[in-house]
Amino acid sequence: METSHAQALQLKHEGIDRRLRDELNRPAPDSAKIQALKKQKLRLKEEIALH
């Protein structure tokens, strides 16, 4: 069960990373959105490290 949870967190992390790259590649990236995505990504990374 724990492995499944860790995998779900990893998939979520990858999704946020993809959204972050997409936003950064836009002609006029939204800095507030980028900041929020980076915070989400960091929180997930910390949670993954605990598992």
BELQUIBEL-V303433 format. One record per backbone hydrogen bond with DSSP energy under -0.5 kcal/mol. NH is the residue of the N-H (numbers start at 0). CO is the residue of the C=O. Records with the same first field share a line. If there is no record, write none. Layout:
NH->CO ; CO
This chain:
4->0
5->1
6->2
7->3
8->4
9->5
10->6
11->7
12->8
13->9
14->10
15->11
16->12
17->13
18->14
19->15
20->16
21->17
22->18
23->19
24->20
25->22
28->25
30->28
33->29
34->30
35->31
36->32
37->33
38->34
39->35
40->36
41->37
42->38
43->39
44->40
45->41
46->42
47->43
48->44
49->45
50->46 ; 47
